[in-house]
Amino acid sequence: MDSKTQWRQELLDKRNNLDSNFVREASRKIERHLLLLEEFNLAERIGLYSACRNEVETQNLFTKAHVSRKEVFYPAVNPKTKEIHFYRIKNLNELEPGYAGILEPKKRAHPLSDINFLNLIVVPGVAFDKKGNRIGFGHGFYDRLLKPYRGKRIAFAYEFQIVDSLPSQPRDERVDVIVSEERILRIV
């Protein structure tokens, strides 16, 4: 396939048709793989995302991170500026439907002022390649967020979302590690 649009459509269709049991089991395997990573174990402050439309689930990871005394931050989209800001939450009950129906932090008084305060961000996406390129939903939210970010960028993906090569542009931001239900892929 040549275009991001084609990759996005094909892999979104496949992800949207996943069985809920597969999503649950694959998400648990991905979580177990993440828990093996030194980057995760050393991180004190992490950014997660709220899964939607059969994305890899993160709720159990939130609980494990919180129990491990990590500070956990979730993103919220500012619909006017189309920017993502992270907010610390201490309980999943602090999330409510926000932009595009995705769960976001309810209280948005104090966004994280410097994204580099986070040691690690778990990044969602539709497709990833072996060079760390990613395709999201096409709005560039995470590309803009990650541009100044110097911490670890870890992507969650089902194995079918990892391909040999994707089209990319200079403004596209890469990830450092891709974690699937089958493997941990470090980008070199």
Secondary structure in CASP SS format (residue, H / E / C, confidence):
PFRMAT SS
TARGET T0000
AUTHOR 0000-0000-0000
METHOD secondary structure of the structure
MODEL  1
M C 1.00
D C 1.00
S C 1.00
K H 1.00
T H 1.00
Q H 1.00
W H 1.00
R H 1.00
Q H 1.00
E H 1.00
L H 1.00
L H 1.00
D H 1.00
K H 1.00
R H 1.00
N H 1.00
N C 1.00
L C 1.00
D C 1.00
S H 1.00
N H 1.00
F H 1.00
V H 1.00
R H 1.00
E H 1.00
A H 1.00
S H 1.00
R H 1.00
K H 1.00
I H 1.00
E H 1.00
R H 1.00
H H 1.00
L H 1.00
L H 1.00
L C 1.00
L C 1.00
E H 1.00
E H 1.00
F H 1.00
N H 1.00
L H 1.00
A C 1.00
E C 1.00
R E 1.00
I E 1.00
G E 1.00
L C 1.00
Y C 1.00
S C 1.00
A C 1.00
C C 1.00
R C 1.00
N C 1.00
E C 1.00
V C 1.00
E C 1.00
T C 1.00
Q H 1.00
N H 1.00
L H 1.00
F H 1.00
T H 1.00
K H 1.00
A H 1.00
H H 1.00
V H 1.00
S C 1.00
R C 1.00
K C 1.00
E E 1.00
V E 1.00
F E 1.00
Y E 1.00
P E 1.00
A E 1.00
V E 1.00
N E 1.00
P C 1.00
K C 1.00
T C 1.00
K C 1.00
E E 1.00
I E 1.00
H E 1.00
F E 1.00
Y E 1.00
R E 1.00
I E 1.00
K C 1.00
N C 1.00
L H 1.00
N H 1.00
E H 1.00
L E 1.00
E E 1.00
P E 1.00
G C 1.00
Y H 1.00
A H 1.00
G H 1.00
I C 1.00
L E 1.00
E E 1.00
P E 1.00
K C 1.00
K C 1.00
R C 1.00
A C 1.00
H C 1.00
P C 1.00
L C 1.00
S C 1.00
D C 1.00
I H 1.00
N H 1.00
F H 1.00
L C 1.00
N C 1.00
L E 1.00
I E 1.00
V E 1.00
V E 1.00
P C 1.00
G C 1.00
V C 1.00
A E 1.00
F E 1.00
D E 1.00
K C 1.00
K C 1.00
G C 1.00
N C 1.00
R E 1.00
I E 1.00
G C 1.00
F C 1.00
G C 1.00
H C 1.00
G C 1.00
F H 1.00
Y H 1.00
D H 1.00
R H 1.00
L H 1.00
L H 1.00
K C 1.00
P C 1.00
Y C 1.00
R C 1.00
G C 1.00
K E 1.00
R E 1.00
I E 1.00
A E 1.00
F E 1.00
A C 1.00
Y C 1.00
E H 1.00
F H 1.00
Q H 1.00
I E 1.00
V E 1.00
D C 1.00
S C 1.00
L C 1.00
P C 1.00
S C 1.00
Q C 1.00
P C 1.00
R C 1.00
D C 1.00
E C 1.00
R C 1.00
V C 1.00
D C 1.00
V E 1.00
I E 1.00
V E 1.00
S C 1.00
E C 1.00
E C 1.00
R C 1.00
I E 1.00
L E 1.00
R E 1.00
I C 1.00
V C 1.00
END
